[in-house]
Amino acid sequence: MKLSIIVPIYNVESTLERCIRSIVQQSFTDFELLLVDDGTPDNSGHIADELASNDERIRVFHKSNGGLSDARNYGIYRAKGEYITFIDSDDELAPDTLQPLMQVLSEQTDIDILEYPVTERKGRPDEHVFKPENRAFENPMEWLADKGFTHCWACNKIFRATLFDNVRFKKGKKYEDVYLIGDMLGICHNIVTTQRGMYIYHWNDTGIVAQNNMHLLLEAQIEVVKLLNIDTTHPKWHQLYMDMFTAQLYAYCNNSRILLQNNKVKMKQFATKNERIKAALLNIFGVKVACVLFKLLH
């Protein structure tokens, strides 16, 4: 078995079939699909059973509710593939996504994590595409330094299964993907990004991102920085620090808490007008005053 695809299920009866159809209709077929019913109170579990009855590659598991991380971990324990990937049950894969990705993995057998493009907020006015360069990072920390915090998602990545021998999603944590990637960066040897394939992310009004819990994202980012012993005062990490500063600005608008330590950055590293304005605000006023000013203007 080449690939295990894990799909947690909870209150998704309106989108689950679309998600599953996008997977089983892929041109690549050497996979198992693990549908983990996380104690859903709606009809999703029954829909999963019906879909599985028509495709021997689908395995359905029904368990008591434990949250997204617990459901994913449940699937990881039961996965048989050489590689593992995750798809949220309200999202989907574009046609012929898996074949070129698995081709990359067969040609470059030393890849630990393969990252591919995402269409974000499909069908909304703010729809846009994240499309990484075709690039190999022999030092995974270079991936993180290259704006890694802005696409620190589990769903658009294929992982070598052995990476999960001692790593799991953290139960009870929001932005669990950030914590997982932080743990992965400490043990994997290389990351490759490709422009092949497409993960399609559908906006969820009840999801964690929609709830404006930016302080939880910042907490996860700070934890990863500590775990990996990153010195954010070093110019190499100024872009990463600025991504954290952006999270801090929006977090302060929600709860007026300061979590991020002060750090000056080199202005010349930032290409866009907004980035330069935020960098200047940070360098002149420091984190706390910059947050107060941002809240007033925002």
Secondary structure, 3 states (H helix, E strand, C coil): CCEEEEEEECCCCCCHHHHHHHHHCCCCCCEEEEEEEECCCCCHHHHHHHHHCCCCCEEEEEECCCCHHHHHHHHHHHCCCCEEEECCCCCEECCCCHHHHHHHHHHCCCCCEEECCEEECCCCCCCEEECCCCEEECCHHHHHHCCHHHHCCCCCEEEEHHHHHCCCCCCCCCCHHHHHHHHHHCCCCCEEECCCCCEECCCCCCCCHHHCCHHHHHHHHHHHHHHCCCCCCCHHHHHHHHHHHHHHHHHHHHHCCCCCCCCCCCHHHCCCHHHHHHHHHHHHHHHHHHHHHHHHHC
